Amino acid sequence: MSHPPKVVQKTKDVPVFHPVVIIGAGCGGIGMACELKNKLGFEDVHIFERRSGVGGTWWSNRYPGVACDIPAVFYSFSFRQNPNWTTFYPSGPEIRAYLNSVVDEYGLRPKISLNTEVRACEWDARNQLWTLSARRLVPGTGDLSISEREAELKEYGTLCLEEYSISCKILVSAVGGLVEPAPWPSNVPGRDEFRGSIMHSAQWNSDIDLRDKDVVVVGTGCSAAQIVPKLLEQDIGARSVTQLMREPPWVVPRIAPPVGDKLWEMWSTLLCHYVPGFMSGMRLLASAATEFDFRLFGGGWFSDLERRRLQKGLIAHMKKNTPSKYHEILTPKYSVGCKRRIYDKAWFPSLSDPRVTLTTLALTEVKENSITLCPGPKTHASEREAGTVGIPADVIVLANGFAVHNWFHPLTVIGRDKTTLQEVFDARGGPQLYRATALDGFPNLFILFGPNSFTGHSSVILGLENQINHAIKLMRPVLRGDATTIEVKRNATLAYTNQIQKDLKSMVWNSSHCSSWYKTKDGHNFVSYPYSMIWHTLQFRFPTWAHWNVEFTQQGETCRWRKRCARKLLFLIFIGCIVFTAKVGPLRSLRLIRSNIRNLRL
């Protein structure tokens, strides 16, 4: 990122109007714009993206080894399947290329404003529009975290090239939940003294040379499991890798494609291109395979039995593929499914490399060229007598997740009663939405990747498409001029969200021995969806119109009246046919109908 010598801040006084505004150019924003065109033929949309490229999380995450753990045929849009995947599990760069190809195919490139941050959205009740405050950033600034932007702001005075207002009829938030990288641990001093480099996995700096460097990786989640094996490969060649673990993850062997990796890479492209229905069949097969895992998340005896069976096999897999010195600390003390599982085939074998050290000792201090580790609350019993340990460090990689509890932060959304989304969440005990999509008091607002939209076992693209199709059916009257506003009812919202939390209590994510970022300190689970994806698909396919307040226009009322009359007329015709058939008999009535049709032809 380069700054001009002096950044001049300008302001547009006249708001720019777009009928539909989408915030975020990741999978959700791109999918919504495409489906509006596919389903309604509606193309007058505009997408605002803070980052300097499209792809959302796949734009941000560029660390070595970044890849998807869902098969490519299932991690792609159903309306734009890709026959050219080179591997069964797509890499990050390949997913970015796919999303960019969708953007170009649907002509979305001119409708996307990159390096543009929407700071606030407020409902204008008088004009029945959303008013947005946006600012065009210095290119690359939007790729930084909040703390990094604050540091840049202190140095340069402003990061804004232009500020302006936008108004829209329909507002779609596709910002997602995994946006802001988790900050540096506040209880660990010495960051400013460290002479090496510190970077988050979601903000990987490829300019940093890791060859012959001592690298410390903080975390053992999915990102860390992909990073560590790559650090040992010849093209990177780290001298040592020290991995800090709080709790061991459950690691599941990655499922190979039906014919094996090599044969799949050789023949899949040809099969996808020339065998009708092959991609759809593979997508259905992948969906069924992932849906089978839903049995692991329940709270009943059957789910508990299935978890115990799986855990026994996973522990055997761990012991077979890791050094014996790590067997104790790699044995989880919580049920499988409580946290996100790691689908892996490289991390466990990498722990046998003499350059790798895995430890549960806590990071307590950072010095100029080293870190200090000591026993902490999460330290395994086998390491509690280790005392203070100093580890040389040239680079520290934070693979410690994201700041997720402040949903939509730093975006401020102000609704009908001048109340923000965050204030409503706080008043109701945590982030929550009606069907993860809408909230009472916020008309014409639709949210993708909202609270309680993640299943933990299936493709996020399937859930996303369900949400998109549901939202499009609801916004259709507004876009066609039949209505001015649509807003979910308060009692429908509360009934839905209360039922979600009630049903989550019996699931593995909310069990007493399960601690994860899915829950707030008060135990409110704002992440998980407690039902199967089959039910998710059915639930989102059919909107419950009785749960919505729709303010119709005169055109809309006329259209509704015509539809009611047409339905009544069809009903009367149906009843008349039944009465006529009952009087003259079914055979005679068929002869009369056939005779009348013949006369009409003559």
C-alpha positions in Angstrom: 0.0 0.0 0.0 1.4 3.4 -1.0 0.2 6.7 0.3 0.2 10.0 -1.7 2.2 12.8 -0.2 -1.0 14.5 0.9 -4.4 13.0 1.0 -7.2 15.4 0.1 -10.6 14.6 1.5 -13.6 15.4 -0.7 -17.3 15.1 -0.1 -20.2 14.6 -2.5 -23.3 16.5 -1.4 -25.8 14.7 -3.7 -26.5 11.1 -2.6 -26.0 8.4 -5.2 -29.1 6.2 -5.6 -29.0 2.5 -6.3 -32.2 0.4 -6.0 -30.2 -2.4 -4.4 -26.9 -2.0 -2.5 -24.9 -5.0 -1.4 -22.1 -4.6 1.2 -19.4 -7.1 0.6 -18.0 -8.7 -2.6 -17.4 -12.2 -1.3 -19.4 -15.3 -2.0 -22.5 -13.8 -0.5 -22.4 -10.5 -2.4 -21.5 -12.1 -5.7 -24.2 -14.8 -5.3 -26.9 -12.3 -4.5 -26.1 -10.1 -7.5 -26.1 -13.1 -9.8 -29.3 -14.6 -8.5 -31.2 -11.3 -8.7 -30.3 -11.4 -12.4 -31.2 -15.1 -12.8 -34.4 -15.1 -10.8 -35.8 -11.6 -11.5 -33.9 -10.3 -14.4 -32.9 -7.4 -12.1 -29.4 -5.9 -12.7 -29.6 -2.5 -11.1 -27.4 -3.3 -8.1 -24.2 -2.0 -6.8 -21.6 -3.7 -4.5 -19.3 -1.9 -2.1 -16.2 -3.7 -1.0 -13.7 -2.4 1.6 -10.9 -4.6 0.3 -8.9 -4.1 -2.8 -10.3 -7.2 -4.6 -13.3 -9.5 -4.8 -13.5 -12.8 -3.0 -14.1 -11.9 0.7 -12.4 -14.3 3.0 -10.7 -15.9 -0.1 -9.2 -12.6 -1.0 -7.9 -12.0 2.5 -6.5 -15.4 3.3 -3.4 -16.0 1.2 -1.2 -18.0 3.6 0.8 -21.0 2.3 -1.5 -24.0 1.9 -4.8 -22.1 2.1 -7.5 -24.4 0.7 -11.1 -25.5 1.2 -12.0 -28.6 3.2 -15.2 -29.1 1.2 -15.1 -30.8 -2.3 -15.0 -28.2 -5.1 -18.1 -29.5 -6.8 -20.0 -28.6 -3.5 -18.1 -25.4 -2.8 -19.4 -23.6 -5.9 -22.6 -22.0 -7.0 -25.3 -24.4 -8.2 -26.1 -21.9 -11.0 -22.5 -21.6 -12.1 -20.8 -25.0 -11.7 -17.2 -25.2 -12.7 -15.9 -28.2 -14.7 -12.3 -27.0 -14.6 -11.3 -27.6 -11.0 -7.8 -29.0 -10.9 -8.2 -30.8 -7.5 -10.9 -32.4 -5.5 -10.4 -29.8 -2.7 -9.8 -26.4 -4.3 -6.9 -24.1 -3.2 -7.5 -20.5 -2.2 -6.0 -19.1 -5.4 -8.3 -21.4 -7.5 -11.4 -20.3 -5.5 -10.5 -16.6 -6.1 -10.1 -17.3 -9.8 -13.5 -19.0 -9.9 -15.2 -16.1 -8.1 -13.6 -13.6 -10.5 -14.8 -15.7 -13.4 -18.3 -15.5 -12.1 -18.0 -11.7 -11.6 -16.9 -11.3 -15.2 -19.5 -13.7 -16.7 -22.3 -11.9 -15.0 -20.9 -8.4 -15.9 -20.5 -7.4 -12.3 -17.1 -5.8 -12.5 -18.4 -2.2 -13.3 -21.0 -2.6 -10.5 -18.3 -3.2 -7.8 -16.6 -0.3 -5.9 -13.4 -1.6 -4.4 -11.5 0.2 -1.7 -14.8 1.6 -0.5 -15.9 1.3 3.1 -19.5 1.7 4.2 -19.3 3.2 7.6 -23.0 3.6 8.6 -26.5 2.8 7.3 -29.6 4.5 8.6 -33.2 4.0 7.7 -35.0 7.1 6.4 -38.6 6.5 7.4 -39.8 9.6 5.6 -38.5 8.6 2.2 -38.5 4.8 2.9 -34.9 4.5 1.9 -31.7 3.4 3.4 -29.0 6.1 3.6 -25.4 5.0 3.6 -22.3 6.8 4.5 -19.3 5.6 2.5 -15.7 6.6 2.0 -13.3 5.8 -0.7 -10.0 4.6 0.9 -6.4 4.8 -0.1 -6.0 1.6 -2.2 -5.0 -1.3 0.0 -6.1 0.4 3.3 -9.2 -1.7 3.4 -7.1 -4.9 3.5 -5.7 -3.9 6.9 -7.2 -4.8 10.3 -8.8 -2.1 12.4 -5.7 -1.7 14.6 -3.5 -1.4 11.6 -5.7 1.2 10.1 -5.6 3.2 13.3 -1.8 3.1 13.2 -1.8 4.3 9.6 -4.3 7.0 10.5 -2.0 8.4 13.2 0.9 8.5 10.7 -0.9 10.0 7.7 -3.8 11.9 9.2 -6.5 10.4 7.0 -7.0 7.3 4.9 -9.9 8.7 3.1 -9.8 10.0 -0.5 -13.5 10.8 -0.7 -16.7 10.7 1.4 -20.1 10.5 0.0 -23.7 9.3 0.7 -25.7 6.6 -1.0 -29.4 5.8 -0.9 -31.1 2.6 -1.8 -34.4 0.8 -1.6 -33.0 -2.6 -0.6 -29.9 -3.0 1.5 -28.1 -6.4 1.6 -25.3 -7.0 4.1 -22.9 -9.7 2.9 -20.0 -8.8 5.2 -20.0 -12.2 7.0 -18.9 -13.0 10.5 -15.2 -13.9 10.0 -14.0 -10.4 9.0 -11.8 -8.8 11.6 -8.6 -10.8 12.6 -8.3 -11.5 16.3 -5.9 -9.0 17.8 -2.6 -9.6 19.6 -3.3 -11.1 23.0 -3.6 -8.2 25.4 -2.0 -10.1 28.3 1.2 -10.8 26.4 3.7 -7.9 26.8 6.7 -7.1 24.6 5.2 -6.8 21.1 6.8 -3.4 20.5 10.2 -4.8 21.5 10.1 -7.6 19.1 12.6 -7.1 16.2 11.1 -9.7 14.0 7.9 -9.8 12.0 4.3 -10.5 13.3 1.5 -11.3 11.0 -2.0 -12.8 11.1 -2.9 -15.8 8.9 -5.6 -13.7 7.3 -3.1 -10.9 6.5 -0.2 -13.0 5.2 2.8 -11.0 4.1 4.4 -12.9 1.2 7.3 -10.4 1.2 8.7 -11.8 4.4 11.4 -14.4 3.8 10.9 -17.4 6.1 13.9 -19.4 4.9 16.2 -20.4 7.8 14.0 -18.4 10.2 12.6 -19.5 13.6 8.9 -19.3 13.2 6.3 -19.4 16.0 2.7 -20.3 15.0 0.0 -19.4 17.6 -2.9 -21.7 17.3 -3.9 -25.2 16.1 -7.1 -24.5 14.1 -7.7 -25.1 10.5 -5.5 -22.3 9.2 -2.6 -23.4 11.4 -2.9 -27.0 10.3 -2.5 -25.9 6.7 0.3 -23.4 7.4 2.7 -25.6 9.4 3.4 -28.3 6.8 4.0 -25.7 4.2 6.6 -23.9 6.3 8.7 -27.1 6.3 8.7 -27.5 2.5 11.8 -26.7 0.5 10.4 -23.6 -1.2 9.8 -21.9 2.2 12.4 -23.8 4.3 11.9 -22.5 7.9 14.7 -23.5 10.3 12.3 -24.3 13.1 8.5 -24.2 13.8 7.2 -23.9 17.3 3.4 -24.3 17.4 1.5 -23.1 20.5 -1.7 -25.0 21.3 -4.3 -24.3 23.9 -6.6 -27.3 23.3 -6.1 -30.1 20.8 -8.4 -30.2 17.8 -10.2 -33.3 16.6 -8.5 -34.2 13.3 -10.4 -36.1 10.7 -8.7 -37.8 7.8 -9.5 -36.0 4.6 -11.8 -38.0 2.4 -10.3 -38.9 -0.9 -12.3 -38.6 -4.1 -14.1 -41.8 -5.3 -11.3 -42.9 -7.6 -8.3 -41.4 -5.7 -6.5 -38.1 -6.0 -4.4 -38.9 -9.1 -7.1 -40.4 -11.2 -9.5 -37.6 -10.2 -7.0 -35.0 -11.3 -6.5 -36.8 -14.6 -10.1 -37.5 -15.6 -12.5 -35.2 -13.6 -12.3 -32.3 -16.1 -13.2 -34.6 -19.0 -16.0 -36.2 -17.1 -17.4 -32.8 -16.0 -17.3 -31.5 -19.6 -18.6 -34.5 -21.5 -20.7 -36.6 -19.2 -24.2 -35.0 -18.7 -25.2 -34.7 -15.1 -21.8 -35.8 -13.7 -21.2 -32.6 -11.8 -24.7 -32.5 -10.4 -24.4 -36.1 -9.4 -21.1 -35.5 -7.6 -22.6 -32.4 -5.9 -25.5 -34.5 -4.7 -23.1 -37.2 -3.5 -20.9 -34.7 -1.6 -24.1 -33.2 -0.1 -25.3 -36.6 1.1 -21.8 -37.4 2.6 -21.6 -34.2 4.5 -25.2 -34.4 5.7 -24.5 -37.8 7.2 -22.2 -36.0 9.7 -25.2 -34.2 11.2 -25.8 -37.3 13.4 -22.8 -36.2 15.4 -24.2 -33.0 16.7 -27.3 -34.1 18.6 -27.7 -34.5 22.3 -29.5 -37.9 22.4 -28.1 -41.3 23.1 -27.7 -42.1 19.4 -25.5 -39.1 18.7 -23.5 -39.7 21.8 -22.9 -43.3 20.7 -21.9 -42.1 17.2 -19.5 -39.5 18.6 -17.8 -42.1 20.9 -17.4 -44.5 17.9 -15.8 -41.8 15.8 -13.6 -40.5 18.6 -12.2 -44.0 19.1 -11.2 -44.1 15.5 -9.8 -40.6 15.4 -7.6 -41.2 18.4 -6.2 -44.3 16.7 -5.6 -42.3 13.6 -3.8 -39.6 15.7 -1.5 -42.2 17.4 -0.7 -43.8 14.1 0.4 -40.6 12.4 2.1 -38.6 15.2 5.1 -39.1 17.5 4.3 -40.8 20.8 5.6 -37.8 22.8 2.5 -35.8 21.5 -0.1 -38.5 22.1 -1.3 -37.1 25.5 -1.5 -33.5 24.5 -3.2 -34.3 21.2 -6.0 -36.2 22.9 -9.1 -33.8 23.2 -11.0 -33.7 26.4 -14.3 -32.6 24.7 -16.7 -34.3 22.3 -16.0 -34.3 18.6 -18.2 -31.7 16.9 -18.0 -29.3 19.8 -15.6 -27.2 17.7 -14.8 -27.1 14.1 -13.0 -30.3 13.0 -9.8 -30.3 11.0 -9.8 -32.3 7.8 -6.2 -33.0 7.3 -3.6 -35.3 5.7 -0.4 -33.2 6.2 -0.4 -31.7 9.7 -0.1 -34.9 11.7 2.8 -36.2 9.6 4.5 -32.8 9.8 4.8 -33.2 13.6 7.4 -35.9 13.1 9.7 -33.4 11.5 12.6 -32.7 14.0 12.2 -29.0 13.2 8.7 -28.9 14.7 7.9 -28.4 18.3 4.3 -28.6 19.6 3.6 -27.4 23.1 0.7 -26.4 25.3 2.8 -23.9 27.3 1.3 -20.4 27.3 2.9 -17.4 25.6 3.7 -15.0 28.4 6.2 -12.5 27.0 7.8 -11.4 23.8 11.4 -10.2 23.7 13.7 -8.8 20.9 14.5 -12.1 19.3 12.6 -14.7 21.3 9.4 -15.6 23.1 8.9 -16.8 26.7 6.6 -19.7 27.5 5.3 -20.7 31.0 2.7 -23.2 32.3 -0.8 -21.7 32.0 -4.4 -22.6 32.7 -4.6 -24.7 29.4 -1.2 -26.3 29.8 -1.4 -30.1 29.8 -0.4 -31.9 33.0 2.6 -33.5 31.3 4.1 -30.0 30.7 3.2 -28.2 33.9 6.6 -28.9 35.5 8.5 -27.3 32.6 8.9 -23.9 34.2 9.9 -20.9 32.1 11.1 -21.7 28.6 12.7 -19.3 26.1 12.2 -20.0 22.4 14.1 -18.2 19.6 11.7 -16.3 17.2 12.2 -14.4 14.0 8.6 -14.5 12.9 5.3 -14.9 14.8 2.3 -16.1 12.9 -1.1 -15.5 14.6 -3.5 -18.2 13.6 -5.8 -17.4 16.5 -9.0 -16.8 14.6 -11.2 -13.7 14.3 -13.0 -11.2 16.5 -16.5 -12.4 16.1 -18.6 -11.2 19.1 -19.2 -7.7 17.7 -21.2 -8.8 14.7 -21.0 -6.3 11.7 -18.4 -4.2 13.6 -17.3 -1.5 12.6 -20.4 -1.1 10.4 -23.2 0.8 12.2 -26.7 0.0 11.2 -29.5 2.2 12.5 -33.1 1.1 12.2 -36.6 2.5 12.3 -36.5 3.6 16.0 -32.9 5.1 15.8 -31.7 2.0 17.5 -28.6 0.2 16.1 -28.4 -3.5 15.4 -25.8 -4.0 18.1 -28.1 -2.3 20.7 -30.9 -4.7 19.8 -28.4 -7.6 20.0 -27.2 -6.5 23.4 -30.8 -6.0 24.7 -31.8 -9.5 23.6 -28.8 -11.3 25.0 -26.6 -11.7 21.9 -26.6 -11.6 18.1 -29.8 -13.0 16.6 -31.9 -12.7 13.5 -35.1 -14.2 12.0 -33.9 -17.1 9.9 -30.4 -15.5 10.1 -31.6 -12.9 7.5 -33.8 -10.1 9.0 -34.6 -8.2 12.2 -37.8 -6.3 13.2 -37.3 -2.6 13.2 -35.0 -2.8 10.1 -37.2 -2.7 7.0 -35.9 -3.7 3.6 -32.7 -5.1 5.2 -31.5 -8.6 4.3 -28.4 -10.2 5.9 -26.3 -13.0 4.6 -24.1 -15.1 6.8 -26.0 -13.8 9.8 -26.1 -15.2 13.3 -27.0 -18.9 13.6 -26.5 -19.6 9.9 -23.5 -21.9 10.2 -24.1 -25.7 10.3 -20.5 -26.9 10.9 -20.9 -29.9 8.7 -22.0 -28.9 5.2 -21.0 -26.4 2.5 -21.5 -22.8 3.4 -22.4 -22.2 -0.3 -25.5 -24.3 0.0 -26.7 -22.4 3.1 -25.8 -19.2 1.4 -27.9 -20.0 -1.7 -30.8 -20.9 0.5 -30.6 -17.6 2.2 -30.3 -15.7 -1.1 -33.3 -17.4 -2.7 -35.3 -16.8 0.5 -34.4 -13.1 0.5 -35.1 -12.6 -3.2 -38.7 -14.0 -2.8 -39.2 -11.5 0.0 -37.8 -8.4 -1.7 -39.5 -9.2 -5.0 -42.6 -7.1 -4.3 -40.5 -4.0 -3.4 -38.3 -4.4 -6.6 -41.4 -4.7 -8.8 -43.1 -1.6 -7.3 -45.8 -3.6 -5.6 -44.6 -2.6 -2.1 -42.6 0.1 -0.5 -41.3 -1.8 2.6 -41.2 -5.3 4.0 -40.3 -6.0 7.6 -40.3 -9.1 9.7 -42.7 -8.9 12.7 -41.3 -8.7 16.2 -43.2 -11.7 17.6 -42.1 -13.8 14.7 -38.4 -12.8 15.3 -38.6 -13.6 19.0 -40.4 -16.9 18.5 -37.8 -18.0 15.9 -34.7 -16.9 17.8 -36.0 -18.3 21.2 -36.7 -21.6 19.5 -33.2 -21.7 18.0 -31.6 -21.1 21.4 -33.9 -23.7 23.0 -33.0 -26.4 20.5 -29.3 -25.5 20.7 -29.3 -26.4 24.4 -29.5 -30.1 23.5 -26.8 -30.0 20.9 -23.1 -30.8 21.3 -22.0 -27.1 20.8 -23.8 -26.0 24.0 -22.8 -28.9 26.2 -21.2 -27.9 29.5 -17.8 -29.3 28.6 -17.6 -27.5 25.3 -15.9 -24.1 25.2 -15.7 -22.4 21.8 -16.0 -19.0 20.1 -19.5 -20.1 19.1 -20.9 -18.8 22.4 -20.8 -15.5 24.4 -19.7 -15.5 28.0 -23.4 -15.9 29.0 -23.7 -19.0 26.9 -25.7 -17.5 24.0 -24.8 -19.5 20.8 -24.8 -17.0 18.0 -23.1 -19.1 15.4 -24.7 -22.6 15.0 -27.8 -23.7 13.2 -29.3 -26.6 15.1 -31.0 -28.4 12.3 -30.0 -30.4 9.2 -29.3 -28.8 5.8 -32.3 -30.7 4.4 -34.5 -28.8 6.8 -32.6 -25.6 6.1 -33.3 -26.0 2.4 -37.0 -26.6 2.9 -37.4 -23.9 5.5 -35.8 -21.2 3.3 -37.5 -22.3 0.1 -40.9 -21.2 1.4 -41.2 -17.8 3.0 -43.9 -17.6 5.8 -45.6 -14.4 4.6 -47.7 -14.2 7.8 -44.4 -13.4 9.6 -43.9 -10.2 7.6 -45.4 -6.7 7.5 -45.7 -5.6 3.8 -46.7 -2.0 3.0 -48.2 -2.4 -0.5 -48.5 0.4 -3.1 -51.7 1.0 -5.1 -50.2 -1.1 -7.9 -49.5 -3.9 -5.4 -53.0 -3.7 -3.9 -54.5 -3.9 -7.4 -52.3 -6.9 -8.2 -53.3 -8.6 -5.0 -57.0 -8.0 -5.8 -56.7 -9.5 -9.2 -54.9 -12.6 -7.8 -57.6 -13.0 -5.2 -60.3 -12.8 -7.8 -58.5 -15.3 -10.1 -58.1 -17.7 -7.2 -61.8 -17.4 -6.3 -62.8 -17.9 -9.9 -60.6 -21.0 -10.3 -62.1 -22.4 -7.0 -65.6 -21.8 -8.3 -64.8 -23.5 -11.6 -63.3 -26.4 -9.7 -66.4 -26.8 -7.6 -68.6 -26.4 -10.6 -66.8 -29.3 -12.4 -67.2 -31.5 -9.3 -71.0 -30.8 -9.1 -71.4 -31.3 -12.9 -69.5 -34.6 -12.8 -71.6 -35.8 -9.8 -74.9 -35.1 -11.6 -74.2 -36.4 -15.1 -71.6 -39.1 -14.2 -67.9 -39.1 -14.9 -68.0 -41.0 -18.3 -70.8 -38.8 -19.7 -69.1 -35.6 -18.5 -65.9 -36.7 -20.3 -67.8 -37.4 -23.5 -69.5 -33.9 -23.3 -66.2 -32.2 -22.7 -64.5 -34.1 -25.6 -67.5 -33.3 -27.9 -67.3 -29.5 -27.0 -63.6 -29.5 -27.7 -64.2 -31.2 -31.1 -66.9 -28.6 -32.0 -64.5 -25.8 -31.1 -61.9 -27.2 -33.5 -64.5 -27.3 -36.2 
